[in-house]
Amino acid sequence: MKAETFDMVVAGGGSAGLAAAVSAARVGARTLLVERQGSLGGMATAALVHSICGLYRLPREKNAPPELANDGFAAEFARRLCAEGGAEGPVRLGRVDVLLHRPAAFAQTADQIVRETRNLTVQLHSEIVAGDADSLTLGCRGGVQTVRAAAWVDATGDGVLATLRGAPSEIETNARLQRPAFIFALGNVASASLGDNGRLRLARRIVDAVQAGTLPESALGTHFRASPQPGEAFVTIDLSGGEDFDPLDAGSLSALETQGRELGAGIVALLRRDEEFANCYVAAWPSRAGVRESRRVLGRYRLETTDVETGAQFNDAVAFAAWPMELRENTRGPKLRFPTGDEPCGVPLRSLRARDDDALFLAGRCISCSHEAQASLRVIGTCLATGEAVGFAAGLKSIGAAEDAIAVRAARARFAA
Ligand SMILES: Cc1cc2nc3c(=O)[nH]c(=O)nc-3n(C[C@H](O)[C@H](O)[C@H](O)COP(=O)(O)OP(=O)(O)OC[C@H]3O[C@@H](n4cnc5c(N)ncnc54)[C@H](O)[C@@H]3O)c2cc1C
C-alpha cells in the first residue's frame, strides 16, 4: 500500500486539533487533520458541551470587564462564532466569564475556517487504528490508508496517537477520575422557565421522583441550562459510570450511552407532566457521551497542581490557563479550586511535547499535567490555545524551522489579527 506524505498530521479534530491544524497550515506546513466523527469540534459538538470556558482571565475586580486570557486563535474563533450568531456572551457566572455557544454553530464556524485555510486537508470519518514512529494507519469503512509526516500532534483527548507510538501516559484512579456526563438538547422550552427559580423547582421535582421510585438515583446528577437558541435548553446528567468505569473501554462507554438515553427519556417524561414543559421533547441526543478525563501523556514537563494554583510563570510559556480547577470527582456538582495569585498559570511548551518522542506534540485535554491541573487545562478556551501553540511548534518543526517558544509566540503575534 502506498503511503501519502504530509509535513505534519494532527490526530483528532476537537477544539485543540482544529486550532493545531489551522495554525500549522498557516505557517506553511502541508497538514492533514484526521477526525473519526462527521464534524469537527469534538466534545463541543459531538457531546453537546455548550459553553466555552477558559477564554477569559478571572476578573481582577468584581465589576471589571472580561479580558481575554489568550489572544490568537482562541480569540479569533470566539469572535467569529459570536459574529455568526453561534454564541452569546461573555456571561459572568459568579467569579468566571463564559461564552454560551450552540454546538451546531461551533461545527459550522470550524468548517468555514478550514475552508479558508490553505495547506490544510481535513479527513473526516477516518479513525486512527495503528501507528509507529514513522507512519499512521487510518481506517474508513473497511478501507485502510497509511500516512507519513515529519511531525505529529496528538489532539485525540485520549492520547490515542501517543499510545500507538509507544509514548507513556498516566491515568487517574477510578475513585478520583473526573466523572463523565450525558448532555442532550430539549426542544419547545420557554427560556423563562429555566431561571434560578425554575431550575430549583425542576431539581426538587427530580428529587421527589427519585424518592417516589419513578426515577433512579442516578437522575440526581441532572441540571438544566437555557441555550442561546430560543425554545432550546440543554440537560446535563452527571454520571458516575460505576465502580469499574474505564473511559477507554468500549463496554463502559456503551453503558454510558444507553444509561444516558434511558435517564434522559425518563426525565423528559417527568417534565412533560409539568404544565410549563408539557410540549417539550428530545431535540437531539449527543453523538457520544462526554468524557472529561482519560489518559494524560507524559511530557518534558508535568504541569503540577501547585503551578495552576499559584499562577506559575515559565520562560517557555506558550498559552495561559485561566480557568479554576473544576473538580468533578463525583456527581454532586463541581468543586472549584481558584488560584491564589492574580496571574493565570503559563503553559510551558515542554508540557505539550512528548517526553521521549521528538516528533510528537500534545494538545487539549491529554497534555502532560496532574489530575487537578487537568481540571483547569481541559476547558475549551484553553484547548484552543494549547492547540494553536503546538500547531505552530509542530508545523514549524515539520518544515525545518525553529520550533521553540520564541518562534511560537512570534507566530501567534503574526496571525493574531
Ligand atoms: C460533560 C462535559 C461538560 C463539559 N463542560 C465544559 C464547559 O462547560 N466548558 C468548557 O470549556 N469545557 C467543558 N468541558 C470540557 C471540554 O469540553 C473538553 O475537555 C474539550 O472540549 C476537549 O477538547 P479536545 O480537543 O482536547 O478533545 P475532544 O473534544 O475530545 O476532541 C478529540 C477529538 O479526537 C477525535 N478522536 C479521538 N480518537 C480518535 C481516533 N482514534 N481517530 C480519529 N479521531 C479520533 C474525537 O472524535 C474528537 O473529535 C466539558 C466536558 C464534558 C465531558
The ligand as an ORCA input file, in Angstrom:
! r2SCAN-3c Opt
* xyz 0 1
  C     -19.880     16.694     30.159
  C     -18.809     17.695     29.905
  C     -19.064     19.026     30.156
  C     -18.075     19.984     29.886
  N     -18.369     21.299     30.083
  C     -17.498     22.231     29.623
  C     -17.868     23.596     29.596
  O     -18.959     23.971     30.013
  N     -16.973     24.475     29.083
  C     -15.753     24.083     28.617
  O     -14.987     24.939     28.139
  N     -15.371     22.789     28.666
  C     -16.221     21.860     29.127
  N     -15.875     20.546     29.118
  C     -14.508     20.157     28.735
  C     -14.285     20.254     27.242
  O     -15.469     20.067     26.522
  C     -13.254     19.236     26.736
  O     -12.251     18.972     27.671
  C     -12.626     19.787     25.462
  O     -13.643     20.021     24.508
  C     -11.590     18.817     24.971
  O     -11.125     19.224     23.702
  P     -10.036     18.319     22.968
  O      -9.899     18.906     21.607
  O      -8.837     18.159     23.807
  O     -10.687     16.863     22.905
  P     -12.056     16.371     22.272
  O     -13.049     17.467     22.192
  O     -12.411     15.134     22.995
  O     -11.639     16.047     20.785
  C     -10.866     14.924     20.445
  C     -11.236     14.535     19.031
  O     -10.402     13.458     18.621
  C     -11.182     12.521     17.913
  N     -10.530     11.212     18.036
  C     -10.253     10.529     19.162
  N      -9.671      9.343     18.871
  C      -9.580      9.310     17.521
  C      -9.074      8.336     16.609
  N      -8.547      7.177     17.026
  N      -9.140      8.608     15.267
  C      -9.671      9.781     14.822
  N     -10.177     10.727     15.650
  C     -10.122     10.489     16.975
  C     -12.523     12.552     18.607
  O     -13.553     12.062     17.773
  C     -12.663     14.041     18.927
  O     -13.354     14.748     17.928
  C     -16.826     19.573     29.387
  C     -16.579     18.226     29.139
  C     -17.548     17.295     29.371
  C     -17.275     15.860     29.049
*
